[in-house]
Amino acid sequence: MQTPLQLSGPGFHLTQAIKSAIRHRAAKLDHLCDNIIGARVSVEAPVHHHRKGGPFNVRIDLVVPGRELASSHRSGESLAIAVREAFEAIHRQLVEYSRLQAREIKTHDGPPRGVVARVLPQGYGFISAADGREVYFHRNSVMDGDFDSLRPGARVWFSEETGDNGPQASTVYVSESGALRTV
């Protein structure tokens, strides 16, 4: 966590055992998601809890980038159960948040790369893609009118689509020294 855990029990004395259990469970959350900004745990008990016991209410607030997650659990049985169940609920929310974050992160590998395998005088050719496939391309898909200067072994970047007879490059850029040539 980027800020220390805030632990409170207004009007209620938290034992070292409960404080330790809460810190231990908070550390597990921190290992689950390394970008937790802050966490606050509040434990509440009825005014006359010494005579009657619970119910105990445990509220957890987590601040993560872009959201605040909250969990609250009330247990009449014991404070330990309320703590456990509140942390289990916030754990589920944090797992779901992490899954959503992972889907939102986009990787930009760039267009596929390859090497011109052969160029035919009829106005088309084939690229050997980095994954071993052969991809068809037509004279009109080569940018900058470079089709006539293409030779086998030339490095290219291309945009791929599915054609009538399999994969085909809709746009082919000729590389120069490993860098994409700008138009």
C-alpha positions as CSV (number, residue, x, y, z in Angstrom):
1,M,0.0,0.0,0.0
2,Q,1.2,3.4,-0.8
3,T,-0.1,4.8,2.5
4,P,-0.2,3.0,5.8
5,L,-3.2,1.0,6.9
6,Q,-5.7,3.1,8.9
7,L,-7.3,1.0,11.7
8,S,-10.0,2.4,14.0
9,G,-12.4,1.2,16.6
10,P,-14.3,4.2,17.8
11,G,-15.5,3.7,21.4
12,F,-14.1,0.1,21.3
13,H,-10.8,-1.3,22.4
14,L,-9.2,-3.5,19.7
15,T,-7.1,-6.3,21.1
16,Q,-3.6,-6.9,19.8
17,A,-4.9,-10.3,18.4
18,I,-7.6,-8.5,16.3
19,K,-5.2,-5.8,15.2
20,S,-2.7,-8.4,14.1
21,A,-5.4,-10.4,12.2
22,I,-6.5,-7.3,10.4
23,R,-2.9,-6.3,9.4
24,H,-2.2,-9.9,8.3
25,R,-5.3,-9.9,6.0
26,A,-4.5,-6.4,4.7
27,A,-1.0,-7.6,3.8
28,K,-2.6,-10.4,1.8
29,L,-4.7,-7.9,-0.2
30,D,-1.5,-5.9,-0.8
31,H,0.1,-9.0,-2.3
32,L,-2.9,-9.6,-4.5
33,C,-3.0,-6.1,-6.0
34,D,0.2,-4.0,-5.9
35,N,-1.4,-0.7,-6.7
36,I,-3.6,-0.2,-3.6
37,I,-3.3,3.4,-2.7
38,G,-4.7,3.1,0.8
39,A,-6.9,1.1,3.2
40,R,-9.1,1.9,6.1
41,V,-10.6,-0.6,8.5
42,S,-13.2,0.4,11.0
43,V,-14.6,-1.9,13.7
44,E,-17.8,-0.9,15.5
45,A,-19.5,-2.6,18.4
46,P,-22.7,-1.8,20.3
47,V,-22.3,0.5,23.3
48,H,-22.9,-2.3,25.9
49,H,-20.9,-5.0,24.1
50,H,-19.2,-6.0,27.3
51,R,-22.4,-7.4,28.7
52,K,-24.0,-8.7,25.5
53,G,-21.2,-9.4,22.9
54,G,-21.9,-8.5,19.3
55,P,-23.2,-7.6,16.9
56,F,-19.9,-6.3,15.5
57,N,-19.6,-4.4,12.3
58,V,-16.4,-4.3,10.2
59,R,-16.1,-1.9,7.3
60,I,-13.2,-1.9,4.9
61,D,-12.5,0.9,2.4
62,L,-9.8,0.4,-0.2
63,V,-8.6,3.1,-2.6
64,V,-7.3,1.9,-5.9
65,P,-6.5,3.9,-9.1
66,G,-9.8,5.1,-10.4
67,R,-12.1,3.6,-7.8
68,E,-12.9,3.1,-4.1
69,L,-13.9,-0.4,-3.0
70,A,-15.9,-0.9,0.1
71,S,-17.0,-3.9,2.2
72,S,-19.0,-4.1,5.4
73,H,-20.0,-7.1,7.4
74,R,-22.0,-7.5,10.6
75,S,-21.8,-10.6,12.8
76,G,-23.6,-11.2,16.0
77,E,-21.3,-14.2,16.7
78,S,-17.8,-12.9,17.0
79,L,-15.6,-10.1,15.9
80,A,-13.2,-12.6,14.3
81,I,-16.0,-13.8,12.0
82,A,-17.0,-10.3,11.1
83,V,-13.3,-9.5,10.2
84,R,-12.9,-12.7,8.2
85,E,-16.1,-12.2,6.2
86,A,-15.5,-8.5,5.5
87,F,-12.0,-9.3,4.2
88,E,-13.4,-12.2,2.1
89,A,-15.9,-9.8,0.5
90,I,-13.3,-7.1,-0.2
91,H,-10.9,-9.8,-1.6
92,R,-13.6,-10.8,-4.2
93,Q,-14.0,-7.1,-5.2
94,L,-10.3,-6.6,-5.5
95,V,-9.9,-9.8,-7.7
96,E,-12.7,-8.5,-10.0
97,Y,-11.1,-5.0,-10.1
98,S,-7.7,-6.6,-11.0
99,R,-9.4,-8.6,-13.8
100,L,-11.0,-5.5,-15.2
101,Q,-7.7,-3.6,-15.1
102,A,-5.9,-6.4,-16.9
103,R,-8.5,-6.3,-19.7
104,E,-8.2,-2.5,-20.0
105,I,-4.5,-2.5,-20.4
106,K,-3.8,-2.6,-24.1
107,T,-0.6,-3.9,-25.6
108,H,0.6,-2.4,-28.8
109,D,2.9,-4.9,-30.5
110,G,2.7,-3.0,-33.8
111,P,1.8,-4.5,-37.1
112,P,3.0,-8.0,-38.0
113,R,6.5,-8.2,-39.5
114,G,7.9,-10.4,-42.2
115,V,10.2,-10.9,-45.1
116,V,9.3,-10.8,-48.7
117,A,9.5,-14.5,-49.8
118,R,8.8,-13.9,-53.5
119,V,7.6,-11.3,-55.9
120,L,5.9,-12.3,-59.2
121,P,5.8,-10.2,-62.3
122,Q,2.0,-10.6,-62.5
123,G,1.8,-7.9,-59.7
124,Y,1.6,-9.9,-56.5
125,G,3.9,-11.7,-54.0
126,F,4.2,-13.5,-50.7
127,I,5.5,-12.5,-47.3
128,S,7.0,-15.0,-44.9
129,A,5.4,-13.8,-41.6
130,A,7.4,-14.0,-38.4
131,D,5.2,-16.9,-37.2
132,G,6.1,-18.9,-40.3
133,R,2.9,-18.4,-42.4
134,E,2.9,-17.1,-46.0
135,V,0.8,-14.0,-46.5
136,Y,-0.3,-12.9,-50.0
137,F,0.0,-9.3,-51.1
138,H,-0.9,-7.4,-54.2
139,R,0.9,-4.6,-56.0
140,N,-1.8,-2.1,-54.8
141,S,-1.2,-2.9,-51.1
142,V,2.5,-1.8,-51.1
143,M,2.7,1.7,-49.9
144,D,4.7,4.4,-51.7
145,G,4.5,2.5,-55.0
146,D,7.6,0.4,-54.0
147,F,6.3,-2.8,-55.5
148,D,8.7,-2.7,-58.5
149,S,11.7,-2.3,-56.2
150,L,10.8,-5.2,-53.9
151,R,13.2,-8.1,-53.8
152,P,13.0,-11.4,-51.8
153,G,14.5,-10.9,-48.4
154,A,13.2,-7.3,-48.0
155,R,11.9,-6.7,-44.5
156,V,8.3,-5.4,-44.3
157,W,5.5,-4.6,-41.9
158,F,2.0,-5.3,-42.9
159,S,-1.7,-5.2,-42.0
160,E,-3.4,-8.5,-42.4
161,E,-6.9,-9.5,-43.3
162,T,-8.6,-12.7,-44.4
163,G,-9.0,-12.9,-48.1
164,D,-10.9,-15.4,-50.3
165,N,-7.9,-17.8,-50.4
166,G,-6.5,-17.2,-46.9
167,P,-4.5,-14.5,-45.2
168,Q,-3.5,-11.4,-47.3
169,A,-1.8,-8.2,-46.5
170,S,-4.0,-5.2,-47.1
171,T,-1.2,-2.7,-46.5
172,V,2.6,-3.4,-46.8
173,Y,5.3,-1.0,-45.6
174,V,8.9,-1.6,-46.6
175,S,11.3,-1.3,-43.7
176,E,14.7,0.4,-43.9
177,S,17.3,-0.8,-41.4
178,G,14.7,-2.3,-39.1
179,A,12.8,1.0,-38.8
180,L,9.5,1.7,-40.5
181,R,9.9,4.2,-43.2
182,T,7.7,7.2,-42.8
183,V,5.6,8.4,-45.7
